[in-house]
């Protein structure tokens, strides 16, 4: 059985996306479960490789209602997970490019989490998603006898967010302190203010970029950082930039160009991943991000 797929990433957080509308029906008794496909295709040594496998499909259109997409997300060990914000961006990007949207609005249903999401297209690649305002717990870190601020921010995942302050411990020591105090489900994030308009944050490579951007922005906001996004309707938003190693993705190989002396080799797409986050305790958190294509192909089971 051959399955066509696309690989997309959000600031280096990569996913395999299988569009079930385009999977040909083959005459075979072998119908693998989604979990089995995910385990095989996400293997970085023997498969394609990725942090998650997304299965998307279109539901039948009902007159007068918005077209609905369905999405399911599986990990490399076959477990089904709730759709993450990064996975939603990947589905929205392909749905927009294939014309499965209604006036720039996409509705995505996740049956596993029994939840429906609505994304609004900002442009051809960027989408706005509104997330519920999370629970926030302020913490105090004492590192080498000096104090640093920290927060535990609980969303779909729980994050421990901290940053270095003038006269306090450095970013490396802050990160070590976060790792020492983290609980089973806590993801450590370290951030710093780059300019008046931008904060930079970093965490483990498999961290959801969009959700962690929200955690970083909330923590930065509590510390008095101010920013202006420049996006109409999001003028008060803070810009968060992922600074992990996953920002560089090798996506294609091209032969040498005869007219030049350039040698052949892989081309690299650089996208550090910027997110515009506008927190509102009453309305939720508006966050804008984008997904990019890496390559497409066919996977033989």
Residue frames relative to the residue before (quaternion, step in Angstrom):
aa qw qx qy qz dx dy dz
X 1.0000 0.0000 0.0000 0.0000 0.00 0.00 0.00
X 0.1824 -0.7955 0.5732 0.0728 3.59 -0.83 1.03
X 0.1219 -0.8041 0.5815 0.0213 3.56 -0.82 1.07
X 0.2871 -0.7412 0.5752 0.1934 3.61 -0.68 1.01
X 0.0179 -0.8084 0.5876 -0.0291 3.58 -1.00 0.79
X 0.2168 -0.7119 0.6397 0.1921 3.51 -1.39 0.16
X 0.2358 -0.7327 0.6140 0.1749 3.53 -1.21 0.54
X 0.0143 -0.7887 0.6137 -0.0332 3.56 -0.85 1.04
X 0.1141 -0.7907 0.5946 0.0908 3.55 -1.23 0.31
X 0.2166 -0.7155 0.6467 0.1512 3.51 -1.32 0.49
X 0.8076 -0.2054 0.0728 0.5480 3.57 -0.20 1.33
X 0.7662 -0.3695 0.1826 0.4930 3.57 0.97 0.88
X 0.5627 0.5505 -0.3995 0.4698 3.61 1.25 -0.14
X 0.1078 -0.8814 0.4598 0.0104 3.57 -0.01 1.32
X 0.1129 -0.7831 0.6114 0.0129 3.52 -1.18 0.81
X 0.3145 -0.6618 0.6378 0.2374 3.50 -1.31 0.49
X 0.0965 -0.8023 0.5882 0.0322 3.59 -0.76 1.02
X 0.1120 -0.7849 0.6088 0.0269 3.56 -0.76 1.11
X 0.2260 -0.7713 0.5863 0.1012 3.55 -0.60 1.22
X 0.2814 -0.8094 0.4919 0.1540 3.56 -0.21 1.24
X 0.5371 0.6031 -0.4122 0.4217 3.60 1.21 -0.25
X 0.7547 0.3836 -0.1933 0.4958 3.58 1.17 -0.61
X 0.4964 0.6339 -0.4468 0.3900 3.59 1.24 0.15
X 0.3726 -0.7527 0.5014 0.2080 3.56 -0.55 1.19
X 0.4186 -0.6860 0.5373 0.2558 3.54 -1.12 0.72
X 0.1171 -0.8074 0.5774 0.0312 3.56 -0.58 1.16
X 0.4684 -0.6562 0.5136 0.2936 3.55 -1.14 0.66
X 0.3918 0.6898 -0.5158 0.3234 3.54 -0.08 1.31
X 0.4623 -0.6677 0.5091 0.2850 3.53 -1.18 0.56
X 0.6113 0.5639 -0.3408 0.4383 3.57 1.30 -0.29
X 0.0826 0.7844 -0.6050 0.1094 3.58 -0.40 1.25
X 0.1811 -0.8312 0.5138 0.1111 3.60 0.13 1.22
X 0.4990 -0.6312 0.5040 0.3141 3.55 -1.16 0.64
X 0.6517 -0.5137 0.3818 0.4070 3.56 -1.23 0.46
X 0.6469 0.5369 -0.3262 0.4322 3.59 0.96 -0.85
X 0.6508 0.5103 -0.3160 0.4649 3.59 1.03 -0.77
X 0.6364 0.5179 -0.3252 0.4701 3.58 0.98 -0.83
X 0.6536 0.5292 -0.3152 0.4398 3.57 0.92 -0.90
X 0.6515 0.5215 -0.3232 0.4462 3.59 0.90 -0.88
X 0.7017 0.4726 -0.2727 0.4582 3.58 0.93 -0.89
X 0.7472 0.4372 -0.2441 0.4369 3.58 0.74 -1.01
X 0.6804 0.4945 -0.2931 0.4545 3.61 1.14 -0.57
X 0.4670 0.6669 -0.4517 0.3648 3.59 1.24 -0.15
X 0.3339 -0.7880 0.4843 0.1817 3.60 -0.53 1.16
X 0.6620 0.4800 -0.3185 0.4795 3.61 1.22 -0.21
X 0.8223 0.2164 -0.0830 0.5197 3.58 0.82 -1.01
X 0.7095 0.3941 -0.2627 0.5218 3.60 1.25 -0.11
X 0.7288 -0.3609 0.3056 0.4951 3.55 -1.07 -0.75
X 0.3645 -0.7495 0.4732 0.2854 3.57 0.99 -0.85
X 0.3575 0.7096 -0.5518 0.2535 3.53 -1.02 0.86
X 0.5413 -0.6292 0.4542 0.3238 3.55 -1.28 0.29
X 0.8052 -0.0007 0.0065 0.5929 3.58 1.21 -0.29
X 0.2671 -0.7432 0.5904 0.1666 3.56 -1.21 0.54
X 0.1572 -0.8007 0.5765 0.0422 3.56 -0.68 1.16
X 0.1210 -0.7488 0.6474 0.0743 3.55 -1.02 0.89
X 0.0027 -0.8099 0.5856 -0.0329 3.58 -0.63 1.12
X 0.0099 0.7811 -0.6237 0.0283 3.54 -1.20 0.61
X 0.4188 -0.6829 0.5372 0.2640 3.55 -1.28 0.43
X 0.3293 -0.7118 0.5816 0.2158 3.53 -1.05 0.80
X 0.6302 -0.5323 0.3928 0.4064 3.57 -1.22 0.39
X 0.4497 -0.7026 0.4874 0.2580 3.54 -0.93 0.95
X 0.2007 -0.7599 0.6098 0.1017 3.55 -0.98 0.93
X 0.5018 -0.6654 0.4465 0.3255 3.64 -0.72 0.97
X 0.8108 0.2570 -0.2094 0.4825 3.54 -0.92 0.98
X 0.7068 0.3955 -0.2599 0.5258 3.59 1.27 -0.19
X 0.5808 -0.5849 0.4355 0.3618 3.56 -1.22 0.50
X 0.5309 -0.6086 0.4711 0.3548 3.61 -1.03 0.71
X 0.1960 -0.7994 0.5623 0.0802 3.58 -0.91 0.91
X 0.2049 -0.7434 0.6252 0.1203 3.52 -1.11 0.81
X 0.2330 -0.7368 0.6087 0.1795 3.54 -1.19 0.48
X 0.0434 -0.8080 0.5876 -0.0015 3.55 -1.07 0.74
X 0.0527 -0.7682 0.6377 0.0210 3.54 -1.14 0.75
X 0.1784 -0.7932 0.5791 0.0610 3.56 -1.00 0.89
X 0.0634 -0.7976 0.5999 -0.0009 3.57 -0.92 1.00
X 0.4003 -0.6991 0.5439 0.2351 3.54 -1.14 0.74
X 0.6962 -0.4965 0.3263 0.4029 3.56 -1.31 0.23
X 0.6781 0.4567 -0.3072 0.4870 3.61 1.20 -0.30
X 0.6329 -0.5757 0.3145 0.4111 3.59 1.29 0.25
X 0.5023 0.6496 -0.4350 0.3695 3.60 1.24 -0.07
X 0.3375 -0.7047 0.5764 0.2392 3.58 -1.07 0.72
X 0.1563 -0.7927 0.5884 0.0314 3.53 -1.02 0.96
X 0.5668 -0.5348 0.4640 0.4213 3.60 -1.20 0.28
X 0.5716 -0.5863 0.4352 0.3743 3.58 -1.09 0.64
X 0.2948 -0.7519 0.5658 0.1660 3.56 -0.80 1.02
X 0.6560 -0.5020 0.3689 0.4262 3.63 -1.18 0.34
X 0.6352 0.5240 -0.3402 0.4541 3.63 0.97 -0.76
X 0.6547 0.5038 -0.3102 0.4704 3.58 0.98 -0.85
X 0.6157 0.5410 -0.3410 0.4604 3.60 1.06 -0.72
X 0.6303 0.5310 -0.3331 0.4580 3.60 1.01 -0.78
X 0.6440 0.5217 -0.3223 0.4575 3.59 1.00 -0.82
X 0.6564 0.4958 -0.3114 0.4757 3.59 0.93 -0.88
X 0.6621 0.5163 -0.3086 0.4470 3.58 0.91 -0.92
X 0.6401 0.5356 -0.3349 0.4374 3.60 0.96 -0.81
X 0.6984 0.4485 -0.2833 0.4804 3.59 0.83 -0.93
X 0.6368 0.5343 -0.3334 0.4448 3.60 0.99 -0.80
X 0.6505 0.5027 -0.3162 0.4735 3.58 1.00 -0.79
X 0.6964 0.4869 -0.2763 0.4490 3.58 0.90 -0.93
X 0.7269 0.3867 -0.2381 0.5152 3.60 1.17 -0.46
X 0.5881 -0.6480 0.3421 0.3424 3.58 1.24 0.38
X 0.5167 0.6421 -0.4242 0.3752 3.60 1.18 0.34
X 0.5154 0.5989 -0.4446 0.4220 3.56 0.73 1.10
X 0.2865 -0.7441 0.5805 0.1653 3.54 -1.28 0.33
X 0.8225 -0.1931 0.0814 0.5287 3.57 -0.32 1.31
X 0.7325 -0.4522 0.2414 0.4480 3.56 0.95 0.87
X 0.6474 0.4842 -0.3302 0.4872 3.60 1.24 0.18
X 0.0957 -0.7988 0.5931 0.0322 3.57 -0.90 0.95
X 0.1681 -0.7625 0.6188 0.0861 3.55 -1.00 0.90
X 0.0482 -0.8078 0.5868 -0.0279 3.57 -0.68 1.16
X 0.1730 -0.8012 0.5691 0.0645 3.56 -0.74 1.09
X 0.1251 -0.7712 0.6218 0.0540 3.54 -0.95 0.97
X 0.2782 -0.8010 0.5080 0.1511 3.58 -0.22 1.27
X 0.5905 0.5884 -0.3757 0.4049 3.60 1.08 -0.62
X 0.7625 0.3206 -0.1774 0.5332 3.59 0.95 -0.91
X 0.3414 -0.7566 0.4823 0.2798 3.58 1.34 -0.05
X 0.5477 0.5921 -0.3881 0.4458 3.53 0.88 1.02
X 0.2141 -0.7577 0.6048 0.1192 3.56 -1.18 0.68
X 0.1753 -0.7866 0.5886 0.0645 3.55 -0.94 0.97
X 0.1536 -0.7657 0.6164 0.1004 3.56 -1.16 0.63
X 0.0811 -0.7955 0.6004 0.0041 3.56 -0.77 1.09
X 0.2300 -0.7649 0.5914 0.1108 3.54 -1.09 0.80
X 0.4026 -0.7169 0.5163 0.2394 3.58 -0.85 0.96
X 0.2585 -0.7434 0.5999 0.1434 3.56 -0.89 1.01
X 0.7381 -0.1160 0.0628 0.6617 3.55 1.14 -0.76
X 0.7793 -0.3621 0.2191 0.4622 3.59 -1.23 -0.24
X 0.7760 0.3221 -0.1750 0.5133 3.62 1.18 -0.39
X 0.7316 0.4275 -0.2203 0.4832 3.60 1.16 -0.56
X 0.0855 -0.8056 0.5863 0.0015 3.55 -1.02 0.88
X 0.3253 -0.7308 0.5734 0.1767 3.51 -1.20 0.73
X 0.0400 -0.7778 0.6269 -0.0210 3.53 -0.96 1.00
X 0.2392 -0.7630 0.5835 0.1422 3.59 -0.97 0.85
X 0.1288 -0.8028 0.5815 0.0270 3.56 -0.69 1.16
X 0.5644 -0.5890 0.4373 0.3785 3.62 -1.09 0.56
X 0.5318 -0.6100 0.4722 0.3494 3.57 -1.12 0.64
X 0.3511 -0.7875 0.4687 0.1918 3.62 -0.64 1.07
X 0.5605 -0.5413 0.4913 0.3892 3.52 -1.37 0.06
X 0.1112 -0.8067 0.5802 0.0135 3.58 -0.89 0.99
X 0.0619 -0.7915 0.6080 0.0057 3.57 -0.87 1.03
X 0.2925 -0.7646 0.5432 0.1862 3.65 -0.51 1.11
X 0.0974 -0.7866 0.6094 0.0188 3.56 -1.06 0.84
X 0.2510 -0.7335 0.6038 0.1854 3.56 -1.30 0.28
X 0.1818 -0.7705 0.6046 0.0884 3.55 -0.87 1.02
X 0.1195 -0.7471 0.6490 0.0795 3.56 -1.03 0.86
X 0.0473 0.8053 -0.5824 0.1007 3.56 -0.42 1.27
X 0.8378 -0.0496 -0.0155 0.5436 3.55 -0.67 1.14
X 0.7079 -0.4762 0.2544 0.4554 3.55 1.03 0.81
X 0.6711 0.4395 -0.2951 0.5190 3.58 1.29 0.11
X 0.4178 -0.7359 0.4850 0.2209 3.58 -1.08 0.73
X 0.0403 -0.7585 0.6499 0.0253 3.54 -1.27 0.57
X 0.4739 -0.6771 0.4791 0.2957 3.57 -1.08 0.67
X 0.0307 0.7816 -0.6221 0.0341 3.56 -1.22 0.55
X 0.1187 -0.7790 0.6127 0.0606 3.56 -1.27 0.51
X 0.2340 -0.6974 0.6490 0.1941 3.53 -1.24 0.56
X 0.0512 -0.8096 0.5834 -0.0391 3.57 -0.54 1.24
X 0.1557 -0.8309 0.5337 0.0246 3.56 -0.49 1.26
X 0.0500 0.7584 -0.6449 0.0802 3.54 -0.70 1.20
X 0.7765 -0.1301 0.1440 0.5995 3.59 -0.76 -0.96
X 0.7361 0.1670 -0.0981 0.6486 3.53 1.31 -0.62
X 0.3974 -0.6991 0.5363 0.2565 3.58 -1.18 0.51
X 0.1355 -0.8056 0.5760 0.0311 3.57 -0.86 1.03
X 0.2153 -0.7089 0.6537 0.1544 3.52 -1.22 0.69
X 0.0408 -0.8290 0.5561 -0.0425 3.57 -0.39 1.26
X 0.1245 0.7776 -0.6073 0.1055 3.57 -0.90 0.93
X 0.1095 -0.7904 0.5992 0.0652 3.55 -1.29 0.31
X 0.5324 -0.6144 0.4759 0.3356 3.52 -1.21 0.51
X 0.1653 -0.7746 0.6041 0.0878 3.57 -1.13 0.69
X 0.6175 -0.5452 0.3944 0.4073 3.62 -1.12 0.52
X 0.8079 0.2238 -0.1882 0.5117 3.56 -0.82 0.99
X 0.6554 0.4897 -0.3077 0.4858 3.57 1.31 -0.07
X 0.7314 -0.3848 0.2935 0.4806 3.59 -1.24 -0.23
X 0.5474 -0.6355 0.4415 0.3188 3.57 -1.17 0.61
X 0.7153 -0.4707 0.3083 0.4143 3.55 -1.32 0.30
X 0.6398 0.5334 -0.3365 0.4393 3.61 0.98 -0.77
X 0.6814 0.4716 -0.2897 0.4790 3.58 0.93 -0.87
X 0.6046 0.5429 -0.3544 0.4627 3.59 1.10 -0.66
X 0.6536 0.5101 -0.3165 0.4610 3.57 0.92 -0.88
X 0.6439 0.5177 -0.3257 0.4596 3.60 0.95 -0.81
X 0.6413 0.5171 -0.3208 0.4674 3.57 1.07 -0.75
X 0.6362 0.5222 -0.3285 0.4633 3.60 1.03 -0.77
X 0.6537 0.5127 -0.3137 0.4598 3.57 0.96 -0.87
X 0.6562 0.5232 -0.3113 0.4458 3.58 1.06 -0.72
X 0.7682 0.3702 -0.1991 0.4828 3.61 1.06 -0.68
X 0.4731 0.7104 -0.4352 0.2865 3.60 1.24 -0.18
X 0.3729 -0.6938 0.5713 0.2304 3.52 -1.20 0.67
X 0.7774 -0.3671 0.2270 0.4576 3.57 -1.30 0.05
X 0.8118 0.2856 -0.1284 0.4928 3.58 0.80 -1.00
X 0.5046 0.6541 -0.4276 0.3670 3.61 1.24 0.15
X 0.1879 -0.7568 0.6170 0.1063 3.57 -1.04 0.85
X 0.3240 -0.7685 0.5128 0.2037 3.63 -0.63 1.02
X 0.0482 -0.7725 0.6331 0.0119 3.57 -1.03 0.88
X 0.1144 -0.7624 0.6333 0.0680 3.56 -1.01 0.84
X 0.0211 -0.8160 0.5774 -0.0150 3.57 -0.81 0.96
X 0.0489 -0.7647 0.6395 0.0624 3.50 -1.33 0.28
X 0.4855 -0.6456 0.5001 0.3120 3.55 -1.21 0.49
X 0.2827 -0.7797 0.5398 0.1442 3.56 -0.62 1.17
X 0.7578 -0.0866 0.0772 0.6420 3.56 0.90 -1.00
X 0.7262 -0.3871 0.3082 0.4773 3.57 -1.26 -0.16
X 0.7510 0.4159 -0.1997 0.4723 3.57 1.12 -0.70
X 0.7902 0.3013 -0.1212 0.5197 3.61 1.15 -0.50
X 0.1024 -0.7341 0.6641 0.0980 3.53 -1.14 0.77
X 0.2426 -0.7598 0.5883 0.1333 3.55 -1.14 0.69
X 0.0352 -0.8095 0.5859 -0.0131 3.55 -0.98 0.83
X 0.0891 -0.7874 0.6092 0.0301 3.55 -1.19 0.55
X 0.0498 0.7814 -0.6196 0.0555 3.55 -1.15 0.69
X 0.7504 -0.3292 0.2659 0.5079 3.62 -1.19 -0.26
X 0.6459 -0.5868 0.3341 0.3562 3.56 -1.09 0.75
X 0.7246 0.4325 -0.2586 0.4701 3.63 0.99 -0.68
X 0.3718 0.7395 -0.4820 0.2875 3.57 1.26 0.24
X 0.4761 -0.6359 0.5181 0.3169 3.58 -1.02 0.79
X 0.4044 -0.7663 0.4457 0.2249 3.57 -0.49 1.18
X 0.6918 0.4919 -0.2896 0.4423 3.57 0.88 -0.94
X 0.6866 0.4724 -0.2884 0.4714 3.59 0.87 -0.92
X 0.6671 0.4896 -0.3116 0.4671 3.59 0.97 -0.80
X 0.5724 0.5662 -0.3824 0.4534 3.60 1.17 -0.48
X 0.6233 0.5274 -0.3325 0.4720 3.58 1.05 -0.77
X 0.6562 0.5049 -0.3152 0.4638 3.60 0.91 -0.89
X 0.6609 0.5086 -0.3102 0.4564 3.59 0.95 -0.85
X 0.6682 0.5058 -0.3010 0.4551 3.57 0.94 -0.88
X 0.6375 0.5199 -0.3367 0.4583 3.59 0.95 -0.80
X 0.6614 0.4979 -0.3075 0.4691 3.57 0.91 -0.90
X 0.6556 0.5029 -0.3114 0.4694 3.58 0.98 -0.83
X 0.6409 0.5343 -0.3221 0.4473 3.57 1.02 -0.78
X 0.6489 0.5123 -0.3164 0.4651 3.58 1.01 -0.78
X 0.6889 0.4593 -0.2759 0.4882 3.57 1.21 -0.48
X 0.6119 -0.6171 0.3280 0.3705 3.58 1.28 0.22
X 0.3892 0.6988 -0.5103 0.3159 3.60 1.18 0.39
X 0.1401 -0.7925 0.5913 0.0507 3.59 -0.98 0.86
X 0.0504 0.8037 -0.5892 0.0668 3.57 -1.03 0.80
X 0.1830 -0.7430 0.6301 0.1320 3.54 -1.36 0.26
X 0.3644 -0.7902 0.4565 0.1857 3.56 -0.56 1.17
X 0.3646 -0.7353 0.4969 0.2819 3.58 1.03 -0.71
X 0.5719 0.5609 -0.3940 0.4506 3.62 1.25 0.09
X 0.4929 -0.6630 0.4634 0.3204 3.64 -0.76 0.95
X 0.7881 0.2504 -0.2166 0.5190 3.56 -0.79 1.05
X 0.7525 0.2793 -0.1833 0.5676 3.56 1.29 -0.26
X 0.1759 0.8465 -0.4910 0.1068 3.57 1.16 0.62
X 0.7229 0.4387 -0.2559 0.4685 3.59 1.07 -0.64
X 0.4458 0.7242 -0.4414 0.2862 3.58 1.24 0.04
X 0.3685 -0.6866 0.5831 0.2296 3.51 -1.33 0.47
X 0.3373 -0.7355 0.5536 0.1972 3.58 -0.99 0.83
X 0.0916 -0.7846 0.6128 0.0221 3.56 -0.80 1.09
X 0.1178 -0.8055 0.5801 0.0267 3.58 -0.87 0.98
X 0.3783 -0.7189 0.5447 0.2083 3.54 -0.78 1.11
X 0.1014 -0.8183 0.5652 0.0251 3.57 -0.83 0.99
X 0.3684 0.7309 -0.4981 0.2865 3.58 1.11 0.55
X 0.6779 -0.5052 0.3527 0.4011 3.54 -1.31 0.14
X 0.5930 0.6288 -0.3527 0.3587 3.58 1.19 -0.44
X 0.4705 0.7111 -0.4313 0.2948 3.59 1.21 0.03
X 0.7091 0.3981 -0.2574 0.5219 3.61 1.18 -0.38
X 0.0099 -0.8108 0.5833 -0.0471 3.58 -0.65 1.12
X 0.3092 -0.7308 0.5771 0.1930 3.59 -0.76 1.02
X 0.0508 -0.8714 0.4878 -0.0155 3.57 -0.39 1.19
X 0.8213 0.0309 -0.0228 0.5692 3.66 1.10 -0.20
X 0.2354 -0.7349 0.6101 0.1794 3.55 -1.29 0.33
X 0.1002 -0.8055 0.5838 0.0175 3.57 -0.87 0.96
X 0.4991 -0.6469 0.4751 0.3266 3.61 -1.06 0.65
X 0.6413 -0.5128 0.3940 0.4130 3.55 -1.27 0.31
X 0.4173 -0.6920 0.5324 0.2520 3.57 -1.07 0.76
X 0.4739 -0.7093 0.4301 0.2955 3.65 -0.60 1.07
X 0.6855 0.5087 -0.2984 0.4269 3.59 1.00 -0.77
X 0.7449 0.3187 -0.2021 0.5501 3.59 1.21 -0.18
X 0.5183 -0.6339 0.4772 0.3192 3.53 -1.31 0.13
X 0.3679 0.7440 -0.4876 0.2708 3.57 1.25 0.26
X 0.3630 -0.7204 0.5477 0.2220 3.54 -1.05 0.76
X 0.5729 -0.5891 0.4354 0.3677 3.54 -1.23 0.42
X 0.2785 0.7597 -0.5570 0.1870 3.55 -1.20 0.44
X 0.6731 -0.5085 0.3438 0.4126 3.55 -1.26 0.13
X 0.3026 -0.6988 0.6127 0.2113 3.53 -1.16 0.67
X 0.2391 -0.7947 0.5487 0.1015 3.55 -1.07 0.72
X 0.2764 -0.7395 0.5965 0.1447 3.52 -0.91 1.01
X 0.1462 -0.7942 0.5867 0.0612 3.57 -0.63 1.12
X 0.2053 0.7487 -0.6097 0.1600 3.56 -0.70 1.08
X 0.2605 -0.7948 0.5302 0.1389 3.54 -0.21 1.26
X 0.4221 -0.7307 0.4512 0.2904 3.55 1.14 -0.44
X 0.0564 0.7876 -0.6084 0.0796 3.55 -0.26 1.28
X 0.1047 -0.7861 0.6089 0.0178 3.53 -1.01 0.91
X 0.2473 -0.7515 0.5974 0.1312 3.54 -1.03 0.90
X 0.0409 -0.8317 0.5511 -0.0541 3.54 -0.49 1.24
X 0.0588 -0.7963 0.6018 -0.0179 3.56 -0.78 1.11
X 0.1468 -0.8292 0.5334 0.0801 3.63 -0.11 1.23
X 0.0504 0.7583 -0.6487 0.0402 3.55 -1.08 0.81
X 0.4109 -0.7550 0.4542 0.2341 3.57 -0.44 1.22
X 0.7086 0.4606 -0.2559 0.4693 3.59 1.12 -0.66
X 0.7834 0.3487 -0.1658 0.4870 3.58 0.96 -0.87
X 0.5860 -0.5418 0.3982 0.4522 3.58 1.19 -0.36
X 0.5286 -0.6296 0.4735 0.3162 3.56 -1.30 -0.11
X 0.2254 -0.7604 0.5983 0.1141 3.55 -0.70 1.13
X 0.0409 0.7986 -0.5971 0.0640 3.56 -0.80 1.02
X 0.1724 -0.7828 0.5953 0.0563 3.57 -0.95 0.99
X 0.1440 0.7747 -0.6052 0.1133 3.56 -0.91 0.97
X 0.2644 -0.7686 0.5590 0.1636 3.57 -1.27 0.02
X 0.2782 -0.7206 0.6122 0.1690 3.52 -1.29 0.54
X 0.1865 -0.7843 0.5856 0.0842 3.56 -1.10 0.75
X 0.4833 -0.6480 0.5061 0.3007 3.55 -1.16 0.63
X 0.2474 -0.7340 0.6118 0.1605 3.54 -1.21 0.64
X 0.7120 -0.3311 0.2209 0.5785 3.60 0.76 -1.05
X 0.2699 -0.7275 0.5905 0.2220 3.56 -1.30 0.02
X 0.0716 0.8060 -0.5842 0.0624 3.57 -1.25 0.27
X 0.4325 -0.6528 0.5441 0.3013 3.53 -1.35 -0.31
X 0.1806 -0.7823 0.5911 0.0778 3.55 -1.00 0.88
X 0.2347 -0.7817 0.5681 0.1055 3.56 -0.74 1.12
X 0.2578 -0.7605 0.5809 0.1334 3.56 -0.75 1.07
